[in-house]
Amino acid sequence: MGIFDFLQNHVENLDLKKIRKEYPEFDQNSKNIYDINNTYDNLSDGLKYLKSTKMKVDGIVYTLYGNGFCKLRTEITYKQGIIYRMKWWYENGQLKSDTEYKDGKDLNGLVKEWWENGRLMREVLWDDEDIVSEEYWDKYGNKVDYI
């Protein structure tokens, strides 16, 4: 079971120390997991920091839907306080979007978005904020010119 499956199926009041102990794969490749409430944005340098240690975030920051049954809402990957990737989920647990960044600012790489029914909505390939290619599909999976 991976982190995202676990968080989507875990009840409220997450104890991350206990989770890390029970599921050591969460810390593979030096990735750490943080609730967004334990971090802050430094407006002077634009980086994400941990409240407890004042160190730059190096790992995954998540948010949950607050509907009584915790479901993953966002997963944001940081390296030394800089955003590199952001994923969003619908409340039903279906992945909504997956976006890659370059140096925390520019869209760079493939951006994918899905309909709530799980079908792919669009793929856009970015290179330093320039669109290289894009494709679109309707909610039934048919390729279309635009949405």
DORO-883869 format. One record per residue: x, y, z of N, C-alpha, C, O in turn. Coordinates in pm, whole numbers. Layout:
N
{n_px X n_py Y n_pz Z ca_px X ca_py Y ca_pz Z c_px X c_py Y c_pz Z o_px X o_py Y o_pz Z}
...
//
This chain:
147
{n_px 85 n_py -117 n_pz 0 ca_px 0 ca_py 0 ca_pz 0 c_px 90 c_py 124 c_pz 0 o_px 179 o_py 135 o_pz 84}
{n_px 68 n_py 216 n_pz -93 ca_px 146 ca_py 339 ca_pz -100 c_px 84 c_py 448 c_pz -15 o_px -25 o_py 433 o_pz 39}
{n_px 156 n_py 557 n_pz -5 ca_px 111 ca_py 670 ca_pz 78 c_px -26 c_py 722 c_pz 35 o_px -110 o_py 752 o_pz 120}
{n_px -47 n_py 733 n_pz -94 ca_px -169 ca_py 795 ca_pz -141 c_px -289 c_py 706 c_pz -116 o_px -396 o_py 755 o_pz -78}
{n_px -274 n_py 576 n_pz -136 ca_px -382 ca_py 484 ca_pz -104 c_px -411 c_py 488 c_pz 45 o_px -526 o_py 490 o_pz 88}
{n_px -304 n_py 490 n_pz 123 ca_px -320 ca_py 491 ca_pz 268 c_px -393 c_py 617 c_pz 314 o_px -490 o_py 608 o_pz 390}
{n_px -347 n_py 734 n_pz 270 ca_px -409 ca_py 859 ca_pz 313 c_px -555 c_py 866 c_pz 268 o_px -639 o_py 917 o_pz 341}
{n_px -584 n_py 815 n_pz 149 ca_px -721 ca_py 820 ca_pz 101 c_px -813 c_py 730 c_pz 182 o_px -934 o_py 753 o_pz 187}
{n_px -758 n_py 629 n_pz 247 ca_px -840 ca_py 534 ca_pz 323 c_px -823 c_py 548 c_pz 473 o_px -883 o_py 471 o_pz 549}
{n_px -744 n_py 645 n_pz 519 ca_px -716 ca_py 661 ca_pz 661 c_px -817 c_py 756 c_pz 723 o_px -861 o_py 853 o_pz 661}
{n_px -852 n_py 728 n_pz 846 ca_px -946 ca_py 815 ca_pz 916 c_px -876 c_py 942 c_pz 963 o_px -755 o_py 956 o_pz 948}
{n_px -954 n_py 1035 n_pz 1019 ca_px -900 ca_py 1162 ca_pz 1065 c_px -796 c_py 1143 c_pz 1175 o_px -776 o_py 1033 o_pz 1225}
{n_px -731 n_py 1254 n_pz 1211 ca_px -630 ca_py 1258 ca_pz 1316 c_px -507 c_py 1174 c_pz 1280 o_px -467 o_py 1085 o_pz 1355}
{n_px -450 n_py 1204 n_pz 1165 ca_px -333 ca_py 1132 ca_pz 1119 c_px -216 c_py 1153 c_pz 1215 o_px -189 o_py 1266 o_pz 1256}
{n_px -149 n_py 1045 n_pz 1251 ca_px -29 ca_py 1051 ca_pz 1333 c_px 87 c_py 1013 c_pz 1241 o_px 116 o_py 894 o_pz 1223}
{n_px 154 n_py 1113 n_pz 1183 ca_px 255 ca_py 1085 ca_pz 1082 c_px 374 c_py 1008 c_pz 1137 o_px 434 o_py 930 o_pz 1064}
{n_px 411 n_py 1028 n_pz 1264 ca_px 521 ca_py 950 ca_pz 1322 c_px 486 c_py 802 c_pz 1323 o_px 569 o_py 718 o_pz 1289}
{n_px 364 n_py 772 n_pz 1362 ca_px 319 ca_py 633 ca_pz 1365 c_px 311 c_py 577 c_pz 1223 o_px 350 o_py 463 o_pz 1199}
{n_px 261 n_py 657 n_pz 1130 ca_px 250 ca_py 612 ca_pz 991 c_px 388 c_py 580 c_pz 935 o_px 406 o_py 477 o_pz 870}
{n_px 486 n_py 669 n_pz 959 ca_px 621 ca_py 643 ca_pz 908 c_px 681 c_py 516 c_pz 966 o_px 750 o_py 441 o_pz 897}
{n_px 652 n_py 492 n_pz 1094 ca_px 705 ca_py 372 ca_pz 1159 c_px 640 c_py 246 c_pz 1100 o_px 709 o_py 147 o_pz 1074}
{n_px 510 n_py 251 n_pz 1079 ca_px 438 ca_py 135 ca_pz 1027 c_px 459 c_py 114 c_pz 878 o_px 450 o_py 1 o_pz 830}
{n_px 487 n_py 221 n_pz 805 ca_px 502 ca_py 213 ca_pz 659 c_px 632 c_py 280 c_pz 618 o_px 631 o_py 393 o_pz 570}
{n_px 747 n_py 211 n_pz 637 ca_px 877 ca_py 274 ca_pz 609 c_px 895 c_py 315 c_pz 464 o_px 982 o_py 397 o_pz 435}
{n_px 817 n_py 261 n_pz 372 ca_px 832 ca_py 300 ca_pz 231 c_px 797 c_py 447 c_pz 209 o_px 831 o_py 503 o_pz 105}
{n_px 729 n_py 510 n_pz 304 ca_px 695 ca_py 652 ca_pz 292 c_px 821 c_py 737 c_pz 284 o_px 819 o_py 843 o_pz 222}
{n_px 929 n_py 694 n_pz 346 ca_px 1051 ca_py 772 ca_pz 349 c_px 1154 c_py 725 c_pz 247 o_px 1271 o_py 761 o_pz 258}
{n_px 1113 n_py 647 n_pz 149 ca_px 1206 ca_py 605 ca_pz 43 c_px 1258 c_py 727 c_pz -30 o_px 1187 o_py 827 o_pz -46}
{n_px 1381 n_py 719 n_pz -75 ca_px 1444 ca_py 827 ca_pz -152 c_px 1443 c_py 959 c_pz -77 o_px 1429 o_py 1065 o_pz -138}
{n_px 1458 n_py 954 n_pz 54 ca_px 1464 ca_py 1073 ca_pz 139 c_px 1338 c_py 1159 c_pz 131 o_px 1343 o_py 1278 o_pz 163}
{n_px 1227 n_py 1102 n_pz 89 ca_px 1103 ca_py 1179 ca_pz 83 c_px 1039 c_py 1178 c_pz 221 o_px 1032 o_py 1074 o_pz 286}
{n_px 994 n_py 1291 n_pz 264 ca_px 921 ca_py 1305 ca_pz 388 c_px 782 c_py 1355 c_pz 357 o_px 758 o_py 1410 o_pz 250}
{n_px 692 n_py 1335 n_pz 450 ca_px 553 ca_py 1369 ca_pz 428 c_px 511 c_py 1470 c_pz 533 o_px 536 o_py 1451 o_pz 652}
{n_px 448 n_py 1579 n_pz 489 ca_px 409 ca_py 1686 ca_pz 581 c_px 266 c_py 1731 c_pz 554 o_px 225 o_py 1745 o_pz 439}
{n_px 192 n_py 1753 n_pz 660 ca_px 61 ca_py 1816 ca_pz 650 c_px 87 c_py 1964 c_pz 618 o_px 178 o_py 2024 o_pz 676}
{n_px 10 n_py 2021 n_pz 529 ca_px 31 ca_py 2159 ca_pz 488 c_px 24 c_py 2256 c_pz 606 o_px 84 o_py 2363 o_pz 601}
{n_px -49 n_py 2219 n_pz 711 ca_px -61 ca_py 2304 ca_pz 829 c_px 70 c_py 2314 c_pz 908 o_px 84 o_py 2400 o_pz 995}
{n_px 165 n_py 2226 n_pz 878 ca_px 295 ca_py 2229 ca_pz 945 c_px 401 c_py 2299 c_pz 862 o_px 520 o_py 2289 o_pz 891}
{n_px 359 n_py 2370 n_pz 759 ca_px 452 ca_py 2441 ca_pz 671 c_px 408 c_py 2586 c_pz 654 o_px 296 o_py 2622 o_pz 690}
{n_px 496 n_py 2667 n_pz 599 ca_px 460 ca_py 2806 ca_pz 568 c_px 540 c_py 2852 c_pz 447 o_px 647 o_py 2799 o_pz 417}
{n_px 487 n_py 2952 n_pz 378 ca_px 554 ca_py 3013 ca_pz 264 c_px 630 c_py 3136 c_pz 311 o_px 574 o_py 3220 o_pz 381}
{n_px 754 n_py 3146 n_pz 272 ca_px 834 ca_py 3264 ca_pz 303 c_px 817 c_py 3360 c_pz 187 o_px 863 o_py 3332 o_pz 76}
{n_px 753 n_py 3472 n_pz 210 ca_px 723 ca_py 3566 ca_pz 103 c_px 848 c_py 3634 c_pz 47 o_px 847 o_py 3679 o_pz -67}
{n_px 955 n_py 3643 n_pz 126 ca_px 1075 ca_py 3712 ca_pz 76 c_px 1153 c_py 3628 c_pz -25 o_px 1213 o_py 3682 o_pz -118}
{n_px 1153 n_py 3494 n_pz -8 ca_px 1227 ca_py 3411 ca_pz -104 c_px 1138 c_py 3318 c_pz -184 o_px 1185 o_py 3251 o_pz -276}
{n_px 1008 n_py 3312 n_pz -151 ca_px 914 ca_py 3230 ca_pz -227 c_px 925 c_py 3081 c_pz -203 o_px 870 o_py 3002 o_pz -280}
{n_px 994 n_py 3039 n_pz -98 ca_px 1015 ca_py 2897 ca_pz -71 c_px 921 c_py 2849 c_pz 39 o_px 864 o_py 2929 o_pz 114}
{n_px 906 n_py 2716 n_pz 48 ca_px 821 ca_py 2652 ca_pz 149 c_px 910 c_py 2602 c_pz 262 o_px 1012 o_py 2536 o_pz 237}
{n_px 871 n_py 2632 n_pz 388 ca_px 949 ca_py 2595 ca_pz 506 c_px 865 c_py 2516 c_pz 606 o_px 742 o_py 2526 o_pz 607}
{n_px 932 n_py 2437 n_pz 689 ca_px 867 ca_py 2368 ca_pz 800 c_px 854 c_py 2463 c_pz 918 o_px 950 o_py 2533 o_pz 951}
{n_px 739 n_py 2466 n_pz 981 ca_px 719 ca_py 2553 ca_pz 1098 c_px 808 c_py 2509 c_pz 1214 o_px 864 o_py 2594 o_pz 1284}
{n_px 821 n_py 2380 n_pz 1235 ca_px 892 ca_py 2330 ca_pz 1353 c_px 1042 c_py 2355 c_pz 1349 o_px 1101 o_py 2390 o_pz 1452}
{n_px 1105 n_py 2340 n_pz 1234 ca_px 1251 ca_py 2351 ca_pz 1226 c_px 1299 c_py 2471 c_pz 1147 o_px 1418 o_py 2503 o_pz 1148}
{n_px 1209 n_py 2537 n_pz 1078 ca_px 1242 ca_py 2651 ca_pz 991 c_px 1332 c_py 2609 c_pz 874 o_px 1398 o_py 2692 o_pz 813}
{n_px 1335 n_py 2477 n_pz 844 ca_px 1413 ca_py 2427 ca_pz 732 c_px 1326 c_py 2421 c_pz 607 o_px 1204 o_py 2411 o_pz 616}
{n_px 1389 n_py 2429 n_pz 491 ca_px 1317 ca_py 2419 ca_pz 364 c_px 1256 c_py 2280 c_pz 351 o_px 1317 o_py 2180 o_pz 388}
{n_px 1135 n_py 2275 n_pz 299 ca_px 1067 ca_py 2148 ca_pz 281 c_px 1137 c_py 2069 c_pz 171 o_px 1165 o_py 2121 o_pz 63}
{n_px 1165 n_py 1944 n_pz 201 ca_px 1225 ca_py 1852 ca_pz 105 c_px 1143 c_py 1724 c_pz 112 o_px 1177 o_py 1632 o_pz 187}
{n_px 1036 n_py 1719 n_pz 35 ca_px 948 ca_py 1604 ca_pz 39 c_px 810 c_py 1639 c_pz -10 o_px 794 o_py 1725 o_pz -96}
{n_px 711 n_py 1573 n_pz 45 ca_px 573 ca_py 1586 ca_pz -1 c_px 489 c_py 1659 c_pz 104 o_px 493 o_py 1626 o_pz 222}
{n_px 415 n_py 1759 n_pz 58 ca_px 318 ca_py 1829 ca_pz 141 c_px 180 c_py 1791 c_pz 89 o_px 157 o_py 1794 o_pz -32}
{n_px 90 n_py 1755 n_pz 179 ca_px -42 ca_py 1714 ca_pz 134 c_px -151 c_py 1795 c_pz 202 o_px -131 o_py 1852 o_pz 309}
{n_px -267 n_py 1799 n_pz 138 ca_px -389 ca_py 1852 ca_pz 200 c_px -496 c_py 1745 c_pz 183 o_px -491 o_py 1663 o_pz 92}
{n_px -593 n_py 1747 n_pz 274 ca_px -701 ca_py 1650 ca_pz 272 c_px -834 c_py 1721 c_pz 260 o_px -847 o_py 1836 o_pz 301}
{n_px -932 n_py 1652 n_pz 204 ca_px -1069 ca_py 1702 ca_pz 209 c_px -1117 c_py 1686 c_pz 353 o_px -1094 o_py 1581 o_pz 413}
{n_px -1181 n_py 1786 n_pz 408 ca_px -1226 ca_py 1781 ca_pz 547 c_px -1372 c_py 1745 c_pz 558 o_px -1452 o_py 1826 o_pz 606}
{n_px -1408 n_py 1627 n_pz 516 ca_px -1549 ca_py 1589 ca_pz 514 c_px -1579 c_py 1477 c_pz 614 o_px -1677 o_py 1404 o_pz 598}
{n_px -1496 n_py 1465 n_pz 716 ca_px -1521 ca_py 1361 ca_pz 817 c_px -1450 c_py 1230 c_pz 784 o_px -1425 o_py 1150 o_pz 874}
{n_px -1419 n_py 1207 n_pz 659 ca_px -1342 ca_py 1089 ca_pz 618 c_px -1230 c_py 1142 c_pz 530 o_px -1253 o_py 1180 o_pz 416}
{n_px -1111 n_py 1143 n_pz 584 ca_px -999 ca_py 1210 ca_pz 517 c_px -968 c_py 1147 c_pz 383 o_px -939 o_py 1027 o_pz 373}
{n_px -973 n_py 1229 n_pz 281 ca_px -932 ca_py 1187 ca_pz 146 c_px -832 c_py 1287 c_pz 94 o_px -845 o_py 1407 o_pz 116}
{n_px -733 n_py 1237 n_pz 24 ca_px -628 ca_py 1321 ca_pz -28 c_px -683 c_py 1423 c_pz -126 o_px -759 o_py 1387 o_pz -216}
{n_px -646 n_py 1549 n_pz -109 ca_px -689 ca_py 1656 ca_pz -198 c_px -573 c_py 1700 c_pz -287 o_px -588 o_py 1710 o_pz -409}
{n_px -457 n_py 1728 n_pz -227 ca_px -340 ca_py 1765 ca_pz -305 c_px -216 c_py 1696 c_pz -252 o_px -206 o_py 1663 o_pz -134}
{n_px -122 n_py 1675 n_pz -343 ca_px 10 ca_py 1626 ca_pz -309 c_px 108 c_py 1717 c_pz -383 o_px 105 o_py 1724 o_pz -506}
{n_px 193 n_py 1785 n_pz -308 ca_px 286 ca_py 1881 ca_pz -369 c_px 427 c_py 1838 c_pz -331 o_px 460 o_py 1826 o_pz -213}
{n_px 511 n_py 1815 n_pz -432 ca_px 649 ca_py 1771 ca_pz -408 c_px 742 c_py 1891 c_pz -412 o_px 741 o_py 1969 o_pz -508}
{n_px 822 n_py 1904 n_pz -308 ca_px 920 ca_py 2013 ca_pz -298 c_px 1061 c_py 1955 c_pz -288 o_px 1081 o_py 1848 o_pz -232}
{n_px 1155 n_py 2028 n_pz -343 ca_px 1297 ca_py 1997 ca_pz -326 c_px 1363 c_py 2125 c_pz -278 o_px 1367 o_py 2225 o_pz -349}
{n_px 1414 n_py 2119 n_pz -155 ca_px 1476 ca_py 2237 ca_pz -92 c_px 1384 c_py 2359 c_pz -96 o_px 1428 o_py 2471 o_pz -124}
{n_px 1256 n_py 2337 n_pz -69 ca_px 1160 ca_py 2445 ca_pz -59 c_px 1099 c_py 2490 c_pz -191 o_px 1013 o_py 2578 o_pz -192}
{n_px 1142 n_py 2430 n_pz -301 ca_px 1094 ca_py 2469 ca_pz -435 c_px 995 c_py 2366 c_pz -486 o_px 1021 o_py 2246 o_pz -481}
{n_px 881 n_py 2412 n_pz -536 ca_px 780 ca_py 2321 ca_pz -590 c_px 828 c_py 2259 c_pz -721 o_px 881 o_py 2328 o_pz -808}
{n_px 809 n_py 2127 n_pz -732 ca_px 848 ca_py 2056 ca_pz -854 c_px 732 c_py 1982 c_pz -918 o_px 733 o_py 1957 o_pz -1038}
{n_px 633 n_py 1946 n_pz -838 ca_px 520 ca_py 1874 ca_pz -894 c_px 399 c_py 1892 c_pz -804 o_px 411 o_py 1898 o_pz -682}
{n_px 281 n_py 1902 n_pz -867 ca_px 158 ca_py 1914 ca_pz -790 c_px 52 c_py 1822 c_pz -850 o_px 30 o_py 1821 o_pz -971}
{n_px -13 n_py 1745 n_pz -762 ca_px -123 ca_py 1659 ca_pz -804 c_px -247 c_py 1698 c_pz -724 o_px -239 o_py 1727 o_pz -605}
{n_px -361 n_py 1697 n_pz -792 ca_px -490 ca_py 1725 ca_pz -730 c_px -581 c_py 1605 c_pz -752 o_px -574 o_py 1540 o_pz -856}
{n_px -668 n_py 1576 n_pz -652 ca_px -766 ca_py 1470 ca_pz -664 c_px -906 c_py 1527 c_pz -647 o_px -928 o_py 1624 o_pz -576}
{n_px -1002 n_py 1463 n_pz -715 ca_px -1143 ca_py 1492 ca_pz -689 c_px -1177 c_py 1431 c_pz -553 o_px -1104 o_py 1346 o_pz -502}
{n_px -1287 n_py 1474 n_pz -495 ca_px -1328 ca_py 1422 ca_pz -365 c_px -1361 c_py 1273 c_pz -371 o_px -1357 o_py 1204 o_pz -269}
{n_px -1396 n_py 1224 n_pz -491 ca_px -1426 ca_py 1081 ca_pz -506 c_px -1299 c_py 996 c_pz -512 o_px -1309 o_py 874 o_pz -526}
{n_px -1180 n_py 1058 n_pz -503 ca_px -1054 ca_py 984 ca_pz -504 c_px -988 c_py 974 c_pz -640 o_px -875 o_py 927 o_pz -650}
{n_px -1058 n_py 1017 n_pz -744 ca_px -1002 ca_py 1014 ca_pz -880 c_px -901 c_py 1127 c_pz -899 o_px -926 o_py 1240 o_pz -859}
{n_px -787 n_py 1095 n_pz -960 ca_px -688 ca_py 1197 ca_pz -989 c_px -747 c_py 1303 c_pz -1082 o_px -809 o_py 1269 o_pz -1183}
{n_px -727 n_py 1430 n_pz -1049 ca_px -781 ca_py 1542 ca_pz -1125 c_px -675 c_py 1604 c_pz -1216 o_px -703 o_py 1630 o_pz -1333}
{n_px -554 n_py 1627 n_pz -1164 ca_px -449 ca_py 1685 ca_pz -1246 c_px -312 c_py 1649 c_pz -1191 o_px -296 o_py 1616 o_pz -1073}
{n_px -213 n_py 1655 n_pz -1280 ca_px -74 ca_py 1627 ca_pz -1246 c_px 10 c_py 1727 c_pz -1323 o_px 12 o_py 1725 o_pz -1447}
{n_px 80 n_py 1815 n_pz -1251 ca_px 153 ca_py 1926 ca_pz -1313 c_px 299 c_py 1926 c_pz -1269 o_px 328 o_py 1911 o_pz -1150}
{n_px 390 n_py 1942 n_pz -1365 ca_px 533 ca_py 1951 ca_pz -1335 c_px 579 c_py 2096 c_pz -1349 o_px 530 o_py 2169 o_pz -1434}
{n_px 675 n_py 2135 n_pz -1263 ca_px 730 ca_py 2271 ca_pz -1264 c_px 881 c_py 2266 c_pz -1281 o_px 944 o_py 2164 o_pz -1254}
{n_px 937 n_py 2375 n_pz -1325 ca_px 1082 ca_py 2390 ca_pz -1336 c_px 1123 c_py 2504 c_pz -1243 o_px 1073 o_py 2615 o_pz -1257}
{n_px 1212 n_py 2476 n_pz -1150 ca_px 1260 ca_py 2576 ca_pz -1056 c_px 1148 c_py 2644 c_pz -980 o_px 1161 o_py 2759 o_pz -937}
{n_px 1037 n_py 2574 n_pz -962 ca_px 928 ca_py 2625 ca_pz -882 c_px 840 c_py 2730 c_pz -946 o_px 745 o_py 2777 o_pz -884}
{n_px 869 n_py 2768 n_pz -1069 ca_px 793 ca_py 2877 ca_pz -1130 c_px 733 c_py 2838 c_pz -1263 o_px 612 o_py 2846 o_pz -1282}
{n_px 815 n_py 2795 n_pz -1354 ca_px 769 ca_py 2769 ca_pz -1490 c_px 704 c_py 2632 c_pz -1502 o_px 752 o_py 2534 o_pz -1446}
{n_px 595 n_py 2628 n_pz -1576 ca_px 541 ca_py 2499 ca_pz -1614 c_px 643 c_py 2435 c_pz -1706 o_px 691 o_py 2497 o_pz -1800}
{n_px 675 n_py 2311 n_pz -1679 ca_px 778 ca_py 2245 ca_pz -1757 c_px 751 c_py 2095 c_pz -1755 o_px 756 o_py 2031 o_pz -1650}
{n_px 723 n_py 2040 n_pz -1871 ca_px 693 ca_py 1898 ca_pz -1879 c_px 547 c_py 1876 c_pz -1912 o_px 479 o_py 1964 o_pz -1963}
{n_px 502 n_py 1757 n_pz -1881 ca_px 367 ca_py 1717 ca_pz -1917 c_px 267 c_py 1754 c_pz -1807 o_px 290 o_py 1726 o_pz -1689}
{n_px 158 n_py 1816 n_pz -1847 ca_px 46 ca_py 1844 ca_pz -1756 c_px -71 c_py 1761 c_pz -1805 o_px -110 o_py 1767 o_pz -1922}
{n_px -127 n_py 1683 n_pz -1712 ca_px -242 ca_py 1599 ca_pz -1746 c_px -359 c_py 1638 c_pz -1656 o_px -342 o_py 1669 o_pz -1539}
{n_px -479 n_py 1634 n_pz -1716 ca_px -601 ca_py 1657 ca_pz -1640 c_px -702 c_py 1549 c_pz -1677 o_px -708 o_py 1504 o_pz -1791}
{n_px -781 n_py 1506 n_pz -1576 ca_px -878 ca_py 1402 ca_pz -1596 c_px -1018 c_py 1451 c_pz -1561 o_px -1035 o_py 1540 o_pz -1477}
{n_px -1117 n_py 1391 n_pz -1627 ca_px -1256 ca_py 1414 ca_pz -1589 c_px -1281 c_py 1342 c_pz -1456 o_px -1204 o_py 1254 o_pz -1418}
{n_px -1386 n_py 1378 n_pz -1387 ca_px -1418 ca_py 1314 ca_pz -1259 c_px -1448 c_py 1165 c_pz -1275 o_px -1438 o_py 1089 o_pz -1179}
{n_px -1485 n_py 1124 n_pz -1397 ca_px -1512 ca_py 982 ca_pz -1421 c_px -1385 c_py 902 c_pz -1449 o_px -1392 o_py 782 o_pz -1474}
{n_px -1269 n_py 968 n_pz -1446 ca_px -1141 ca_py 898 ca_pz -1462 c_px -1084 c_py 901 c_pz -1604 o_px -970 o_py 860 o_pz -1625}
{n_px -1161 n_py 949 n_pz -1699 ca_px -1110 ca_py 957 ca_pz -1836 c_px -1021 c_py 1080 c_pz -1853 o_px -1044 o_py 1184 o_pz -1792}
{n_px -920 n_py 1065 n_pz -1936 ca_px -829 ca_py 1175 ca_pz -1962 c_px -901 c_py 1291 c_pz -2029 o_px -977 o_py 1270 o_pz -2124}
{n_px -879 n_py 1413 n_pz -1981 ca_px -940 ca_py 1533 ca_pz -2036 c_px -845 c_py 1606 c_pz -2130 o_px -883 o_py 1644 o_pz -2240}
{n_px -719 n_py 1623 n_pz -2084 ca_px -623 ca_py 1692 ca_pz -2170 c_px -480 c_py 1660 c_pz -2128 o_px -452 o_py 1629 o_pz -2012}
{n_px -391 n_py 1670 n_pz -2224 ca_px -248 ca_py 1660 ca_pz -2202 c_px -183 c_py 1779 c_pz -2271 o_px -207 o_py 1805 o_pz -2389}
{n_px -102 n_py 1851 n_pz -2195 ca_px -32 ca_py 1967 ca_pz -2251 c_px 116 c_py 1950 c_pz -2218 o_px 153 o_py 1931 o_pz -2102}
{n_px 200 n_py 1956 n_pz -2320 ca_px 344 ca_py 1949 ca_pz -2300 c_px 399 c_py 2090 c_pz -2301 o_px 383 o_py 2163 o_pz -2398}
{n_px 465 n_py 2128 n_pz -2190 ca_px 519 ca_py 2262 ca_pz -2172 c_px 671 c_py 2258 c_pz -2177 o_px 732 o_py 2159 o_pz -2138}
{n_px 730 n_py 2366 n_pz -2226 ca_px 874 ca_py 2385 ca_pz -2221 c_px 898 c_py 2530 c_pz -2180 o_px 884 o_py 2621 o_pz -2262}
{n_px 936 n_py 2550 n_pz -2055 ca_px 959 ca_py 2685 ca_pz -2001 c_px 842 c_py 2779 c_pz -2029 o_px 861 o_py 2889 o_pz -2081}
{n_px 723 n_py 2735 n_pz -1994 ca_px 597 ca_py 2809 ca_pz -2007 c_px 548 c_py 2827 c_pz -2150 o_px 452 o_py 2901 o_pz -2173}
{n_px 611 n_py 2762 n_pz -2247 ca_px 563 ca_py 2761 ca_pz -2385 c_px 497 c_py 2627 c_pz -2413 o_px 551 o_py 2523 o_pz -2378}
{n_px 379 n_py 2630 n_pz -2476 ca_px 311 ca_py 2506 ca_pz -2511 c_px 377 c_py 2444 c_pz -2632 o_px 390 o_py 2508 o_pz -2737}
{n_px 420 n_py 2319 n_pz -2617 ca_px 482 ca_py 2245 ca_pz -2727 c_px 375 c_py 2166 c_pz -2802 o_px 374 o_py 2164 o_pz -2925}
{n_px 285 n_py 2103 n_pz -2728 ca_px 175 ca_py 2027 ca_pz -2789 c_px 61 c_py 2016 c_pz -2688 o_px 83 o_py 2026 o_pz -2567}
{n_px -60 n_py 1994 n_pz -2738 ca_px -175 ca_py 1972 ca_pz -2651 c_px -279 c_py 1887 c_pz -2720 o_px -299 o_py 1897 o_pz -2841}
{n_px -346 n_py 1804 n_pz -2641 ca_px -452 ca_py 1717 ca_pz -2692 c_px -567 c_py 1719 c_pz -2592 o_px -546 o_py 1737 o_pz -2472}
{n_px -689 n_py 1701 n_pz -2644 ca_px -809 ca_py 1707 ca_pz -2561 c_px -901 c_py 1589 c_pz -2588 o_px -905 o_py 1536 o_pz -2699}
{n_px -976 n_py 1547 n_pz -2482 ca_px -1074 ca_py 1441 ca_pz -2494 c_px -1201 c_py 1482 c_pz -2421 o_px -1193 o_py 1554 o_pz -2321}
{n_px -1316 n_py 1439 n_pz -2469 ca_px -1441 ca_py 1467 ca_pz -2398 c_px -1456 c_py 1366 c_pz -2285 o_px -1374 o_py 1276 o_pz -2270}
{n_px -1562 n_py 1382 n_pz -2205 ca_px -1577 ca_py 1296 ca_pz -2087 c_px -1608 c_py 1151 c_pz -2121 o_px -1612 o_py 1065 o_pz -2032}
{n_px -1630 n_py 1122 n_pz -2250 ca_px -1654 ca_py 986 ca_pz -2294 c_px -1528 c_py 920 c_pz -2350 o_px -1530 o_py 802 o_pz -2385}
{n_px -1419 n_py 996 n_pz -2359 ca_px -1293 ca_py 943 ca_pz -2410 c_px -1268 c_py 969 c_pz -2558 o_px -1171 o_py 919 o_pz -2614}
{n_px -1356 n_py 1047 n_pz -2623 ca_px -1338 ca_py 1079 ca_pz -2764 c_px -1245 c_py 1198 c_pz -2779 o_px -1259 o_py 1298 o_pz -2709}
{n_px -1151 n_py 1186 n_pz -2870 ca_px -1057 ca_py 1297 ca_pz -2895 c_px -1133 c_py 1413 c_pz -2959 o_px -1210 o_py 1394 o_pz -3054}
{n_px -1109 n_py 1535 n_pz -2907 ca_px -1176 ca_py 1655 ca_pz -2959 c_px -1071 c_py 1764 c_pz -2983 o_px -958 o_py 1754 o_pz -2936}
{n_px -1111 n_py 1868 n_pz -3056 ca_px -1017 ca_py 1977 ca_pz -3088 c_px -989 c_py 2067 c_pz -2968 o_px -878 o_py 2116 o_pz -2952}
{n_px -1088 n_py 2088 n_pz -2884 ca_px -1073 ca_py 2171 ca_pz -2765 c_px -1186 c_py 2142 c_pz -2668 o_px -1283 o_py 2075 o_pz -2702}
{n_px -1170 n_py 2193 n_pz -2548 ca_px -1276 ca_py 2173 ca_pz -2446 c_px -1332 c_py 2309 c_pz -2410 o_px -1422 o_py 2318 o_pz -2326}
//
